[in-house]
Amino acid sequence: MARRLSGLQKEVLALYRNILREAARKDKAAAATTTATNQPSFRELLFPSSSSTSQTGNAISSSTTTSYAREEFRRQSQTVKRSDYKTIEYMMRKGQKHVNLLKMPGVTGAAAGG
């Protein structure tokens, strides 16, 4: 029998689904358009000063917005304890802002060379 989830756990899972849904939508739109544009990528808007490395200095190997979103969500989830509600709620607000940013029509997705 499955364990019942708390309200915060349900919110985190809903955010994760929203992130993956929007990232998949961007990947599908990027695949449909074959012309190159000069619009900023999702990663460029999130980390304007960084190049192709994440904040920890590791090279990001993902080539799609979906894989980048999945890797980033998992990487950040490993840095916080389950009992640290304030940090989780802060990261939830930050993640929701990223989803809203990803929904913007001018954002084309996360570029590997970002």
Protein Blocks (a to p, Z undefined) as FASTA:
>chain_A
ZZdddfklmmmmmmmmmmmmmmmmmmmmmmmpmcdcfbdcfklmmmmmbccbcfkopacf
bfbfklmmmmmmmmmmmmpcfklmmlmmmmmmmmmmmmmmmmpmklgbjcfkZZ
